[in-house]
Amino acid sequence: MSSLRETIQANGPLWLAVGGFLIGAVFGAIVFRTNFCTMGALSDVVNLGDWRRLRAWLLAAATALLGAQVLDAAGVVELSRSMYLAPNVNWAGNILGGLMFGVGMVLAGGCASRNLARVGGGDLRALITLIVLGIFAYAAVGGLFAPARAALEQATAFGLAGPTQSLGDILAANGLLPRPLSGRLVATTAVLAAFAFCFKDRDFRSSGPHVAAGLGIGLCIAAGWAVTGLAIDDFADRPTSPGSLTFVRPSGDTVEWIERFTASRLPSFGVASVLGTVAGAFLAAKALGRFRLATFADTGDTVRCLIGAALMGVGGIAALGCTVGQAMTGVSTLAFGSFLTFVSIVAGGICGLRLLERWLLADV
């Protein structure tokens, strides 16, 4: 392992770019091929009573959790160094940002990752949606909306007694279980409960695409942790922290990278994963004969998508992630804030479905 780490660290930026692109390509192909979609999963449950795509989402989160915790125990990655496990809990940002993102993904016809896969399939509507999402994400990072976001975080965030906001560390800090047993017990319980919930359903077990989507996407998250964990070099000119797939901030980063290519020729892991997702979806679309150019249906569709993109951009930054970046990558660290965001995105998505229904009825 040490020799592999040294090899990767010798040219960390290149490995991060190549690794991000390849992982993103596999992710994009899986999303396009299996029709994996968080917004669609919530719509299936609310409107059809079909839980298969929601179970695929939960299976992906559980698989990512298992993979990340195994990698952490093996010393491949130090999850405690990730942004998700900061000792301060930004609960207002997690909740409000998650709600905004959930409503936004419904209005935009899908979350950031789903829209990336659609771009690969020829959907120009999704391309515009992602550009607007990236602009609003940057406005929330350090632009027009940044002061309000920062003020909310400073006014509401609170610290924990433990070194991180991991559920395991929270239990240990309160004297309930010793560390690291607490983290392993929480992770094992969560993984077993999620797997049991997913595979107890016969319809889900017999649906190959849904099972493949859950396992495959979860493994992509784990692979991201492995690549970024091995590439960390504390003595590098610009040290990085470990992470994995997430698509709100990287969508804005991708727009900036395209504009400033000559200043930084190698894309970051996040930018490379965005480009890889589009490329993987494109290859899958061509292989399946499903590549079709498409655009907005009408003015109402355009307005809804643009509003949804804006909500996802700002909400995703406030919540530190999206349906992938928080509900899978963040959850895989056992971060308390990630679970708050997960629940809030679901709640926001359900509210968004009700809002969309009323909006469409008003247009009739």
Buried (B, 14 or more C-beta within 10 A) or exposed (E): EEEEBEEBBEEBBEBBBBBBBBBBBBBBBBBBBBBBBBBBBBBBBBEEEBBBBBBBBBBBBBBBBBBBBBBBBEEBBBBBBBBBBBBEBBBBBBBBBBBBBBBBBBBBBBBBBBBBBBBBBBBEBBBBBBBBBBBBBBBBBEEEBBEEBEEBBEEBBEEBEBEBBBBBBBBBBEEEBEBBEBBBBBBEEBBEEBBEBBBEBEEBBEBEBBBBBBBBBBBBBBBBBBBBBBBBBEEEEEEBEBBBBBBBBBBBBBBBBEEEEEEEEEBBBBBBBBBBBBBBBBBBBEEEEEBEEEEBEEEEBBEBBBBBBBBBBBBBBBBBBBBBBBBBBBBBBBBBBBBBBBBBBBBBBBBBBEBBEEBEEEEE
